[in-house]
Structures are given as structure tokens and as C-alpha cells.
Amino acid sequence: MHEEDEASGLTRRSLLAMAPALAVAMTGTAAAATGSGAAMPADLALAWDALNRATVRNDTATIRDLVTEDYMLVNSDTSMQDKNSYLADFEVPGFRVDPYEIDQPMHRVWADAALTGGLFNLSWVQDGSARQSRRLRIAHVWTKQDGRWRLAYTQLTRVPSAAD
């Protein structure tokens, strides 16, 4: 594989691992879910915030602790990553995600599962200099394990630009 192909693959995987679309079957009823009008449970809000901060800081120890062992990421290019592949991207020298804010945040909460997401502009540096950016919709599926929220699934969907 050429260096350019490897960098492109890493870029796709890394970028799209940052954060989730709503293509997950959840058990329970809509009536049991908490909508975006209700407050997000404090422990879920703390976990989501910790994930976002760890992502920007390349804090793989925190990310490792927050994601389940069977974590799955579906990137905006439809490629998939498991937990180890996702974490490896953060350890590549020169890779850094710029701080971001989630626009139009949403959440749904069931007894032991939750969905969080929104829109955001993701920009990052690859190989220390090649800046990239994308507008994405992110959806995270969380599960409550041993009394704490852990991330089980992320899907990223690219938002088309006006030129698309």
C-alpha cells in the first residue's frame, strides 16, 4: 500500500471515529424514552463530555475506559472500526483533533441504553500538517454497565456541502 493510501485510510478511520447517525435498533418504546426536551441524566452528560474532551486531547486511556470492549465505529465513508483500531488512530504521531462543539444536540434515554448526538464541524491535523475538515452528524449509543455509561457504538454521517 502506498503512503498516500495509508494516510487516506488513517484519515478516514480517525476522523470518522470521533464521534455517530441513528441506525441502531433499540429495545423499549418511544414513550419510555427521554426526549431532547428533558434534561440528560447527569452521569450520561459527564460521560459524553469526558469522551469529547478525551478525543481532543488524544487521551486514549480515558477513551479506552469509556468505550465497551465490543465498541464499533461506522465512519462517514462506511468503513468500520473496532475498539483497538479506533484507539490506534489517536496514537499516530502528528494526529490531533481540533476542539469542537456539538450543534443541535439530542438524546434519548432508556433504562440501560441511551442515544446522544448532534451536528458538528470536525477538523483535525494529520501527520502534523495536513488539515482536514468535515461537517458531520454524530450518533452515539451508550449502555449502562456496572452502574456507569459506556459507549458501545458510534456512527458518523457526512453532511453534504452546498457544492455537493
BELHUHU-V261201 format. One record per residue. N is the residue number from 0. SS is DSSP state (H for helix, E for strand, L for the rest). PHI is phi in whole degrees, 0 to 359 (999 if undefined). Layout:
N:SS:PHI / N:SS:PHI
//
This chain:
0:L:999 / 1:L:286 / 2:H:304 / 3:H:296 / 4:H:295 / 5:H:296 / 6:H:296 / 7:H:297 / 8:H:296 / 9:H:296 / 10:H:301 / 11:H:300 / 12:H:295 / 13:H:295 / 14:H:300 / 15:H:276 / 16:L:272 / 17:L:285 / 18:L:173 / 19:L:211 / 20:L:266 / 21:L:266 / 22:L:256 / 23:L:230 / 24:L:280 / 25:L:246 / 26:L:274 / 27:L:108 / 28:L:247 / 29:H:298 / 30:H:295 / 31:H:275 / 32:L:275 / 33:L:261 / 34:L:274 / 35:L:292 / 36:L:283 / 37:L:267 / 38:L:293 / 39:L:289 / 40:L:305 / 41:H:302 / 42:H:291 / 43:H:289 / 44:H:300 / 45:H:295 / 46:H:295 / 47:H:297 / 48:H:297 / 49:H:298 / 50:H:297 / 51:H:297 / 52:H:295 / 53:H:296 / 54:H:299 / 55:H:290 / 56:L:267 / 57:L:54 / 58:L:273 / 59:H:294 / 60:H:297 / 61:H:293 / 62:H:300 / 63:H:304 / 64:H:289 / 65:H:277 / 66:E:259 / 67:E:290 / 68:E:297 / 69:E:259 / 70:E:308 / 71:E:226 / 72:E:242 / 73:E:250 / 74:L:282 / 75:L:293 / 76:L:264 / 77:L:77 / 78:L:289 / 79:E:237 / 80:E:225 / 81:E:264 / 82:H:302 / 83:H:297 / 84:H:295 / 85:H:300 / 86:H:294 / 87:H:299 / 88:H:300 / 89:H:288 / 90:L:265 / 91:L:287 / 92:L:304 / 93:L:88 / 94:L:270 / 95:E:207 / 96:E:267 / 97:L:284 / 98:L:305 / 99:L:217 / 100:L:236 / 101:L:272 / 102:E:268 / 103:E:47 / 104:E:299 / 105:E:218 / 106:E:202 / 107:E:222 / 108:E:230 / 109:L:246 / 110:L:307 / 111:L:229 / 112:E:216 / 113:E:209 / 114:E:236 / 115:E:233 / 116:E:177 / 117:E:160 / 118:E:250 / 119:E:201 / 120:E:263 / 121:E:259 / 122:E:228 / 123:E:205 / 124:E:249 / 125:E:248 / 126:L:56 / 127:L:78 / 128:L:212 / 129:E:279 / 130:E:284 / 131:E:231 / 132:E:203 / 133:E:207 / 134:E:263 / 135:E:227 / 136:E:259 / 137:E:241 / 138:E:225 / 139:E:246 / 140:E:252 / 141:E:251 / 142:E:229 / 143:E:269 / 144:E:236 / 145:L:51 / 146:L:81 / 147:E:223 / 148:E:282 / 149:E:228 / 150:E:277 / 151:E:253 / 152:E:204 / 153:E:226 / 154:E:228 / 155:E:246 / 156:E:235 / 157:E:287 / 158:L:272 / 159:L:299 / 160:L:277 / 161:L:300 / 162:L:280 / 163:L:282
//
